[in-house]
Amino acid sequence: MKFNNVAQAIQYFEKYSDIHGKATLEGNYKLANSSYKKIVSAKNYLLSMDEIDSLEVLLHSKSNSVINWAASYLLFSKNFSEISQEKLAEIANTSDIFGLAAETILSEWKLGNLSLEN
């Protein structure tokens, strides 16, 4: 996807982060995989524009999937790393798949296994 601006990339990121979460819950791996590629496309655009911090608005989403995705990239932000860790810790306390995902993201972050490349 070619983005025209940051706002469009954020909307795309949010939409496909939510779809990824729903597809995961449904066990629809094809839709989840295709959504992942679209999330990464939006993230790469934001990185290329030096606008990764603009994902911060998504930390206030009603969707834990959207928060997990935004927070996983904002962990690398000087401005939003701390709040991202807090949001992930909150979600990690839930007993669903998103809680497990948040716990894993935090664990891998602390081990230094995450990067902005994926």
C-alpha positions in Angstrom: 0.0 0.0 0.0 1.2 3.5 -0.8 0.3 6.0 1.9 -0.5 9.6 1.2 0.1 10.8 4.8 0.7 9.8 8.4 -3.0 9.9 9.3 -3.8 7.4 6.6 -1.0 5.1 7.7 -2.3 5.2 11.3 -5.8 4.4 10.2 -4.6 1.5 8.2 -2.4 0.3 11.1 -5.4 0.4 13.4 -7.7 -1.3 11.0 -5.4 -4.2 10.3 -4.3 -4.6 13.9 -7.9 -5.0 14.9 -8.6 -7.4 12.0 -5.4 -9.4 13.0 -6.8 -9.8 16.6 -10.2 -10.9 15.4 -8.6 -13.4 12.9 -6.4 -14.7 15.7 -9.5 -15.3 17.9 -11.2 -17.1 15.0 -8.2 -19.2 14.1 -8.1 -17.7 10.6 -4.4 -17.8 10.0 -4.6 -16.7 6.4 -6.4 -13.4 7.4 -4.0 -12.9 10.3 -1.0 -13.4 8.1 -2.3 -11.0 5.5 -3.2 -8.4 8.2 0.3 -8.7 9.7 1.8 -7.8 6.3 -0.4 -4.7 6.2 0.5 -3.7 9.8 4.2 -3.9 8.9 3.6 -1.9 5.7 2.1 0.9 7.7 4.8 0.7 10.4 7.5 0.9 7.8 5.9 4.0 6.2 5.7 5.7 9.7 9.4 4.8 10.3 10.4 6.2 6.9 8.7 9.4 7.8 10.2 9.4 11.3 6.6 9.3 12.7 6.6 6.1 14.7 5.6 8.1 17.8 2.3 9.0 16.0 1.1 5.4 17.0 0.7 6.7 20.5 -3.0 7.6 19.8 -3.6 3.9 19.4 -2.5 3.1 23.0 -5.9 4.4 24.0 -7.8 2.0 21.7 -10.6 -0.3 23.0 -9.0 -3.2 21.2 -6.2 -5.0 23.1 -4.9 -6.2 19.7 -4.4 -2.7 18.5 -2.7 -1.6 21.8 -0.4 -4.7 21.6 0.7 -3.8 18.1 1.2 -0.1 18.7 2.9 -0.7 22.0 5.3 -3.3 20.6 6.7 -0.7 18.2 6.5 2.2 20.7 8.7 0.3 23.1 11.5 1.8 20.9 10.3 5.4 21.3 12.1 7.7 23.7 8.8 9.4 24.4 6.4 6.4 24.7 8.4 3.4 25.8 7.4 3.7 29.4 3.6 4.1 28.8 3.9 1.2 26.2 5.3 -1.0 28.9 2.6 0.0 31.3 -0.2 -0.7 28.7 1.3 -4.1 27.9 1.6 -5.0 31.6 -2.1 -4.1 32.1 -3.1 -6.3 29.1 -0.7 -9.1 30.4 -3.0 -9.3 33.4 -5.9 -10.5 31.4 -6.6 -14.2 30.8 -7.1 -14.2 27.0 -4.8 -14.5 24.0 -4.0 -10.8 24.0 -2.8 -11.0 27.6 -0.4 -13.8 26.7 0.7 -11.8 23.6 1.4 -8.8 25.8 3.3 -10.8 28.3 5.4 -12.3 25.6 6.1 -8.9 24.0 7.3 -7.5 27.4 9.4 -10.6 28.1 11.1 -10.5 24.7 11.6 -6.7 25.0 13.4 -7.2 28.3 15.5 -9.9 26.8 16.5 -7.6 23.9 14.9 -9.9 21.3 12.6 -7.4 19.6 13.5 -5.0 16.8 11.7 -2.5 14.6 12.5 -4.6 11.6 9.5 -7.1 12.2 
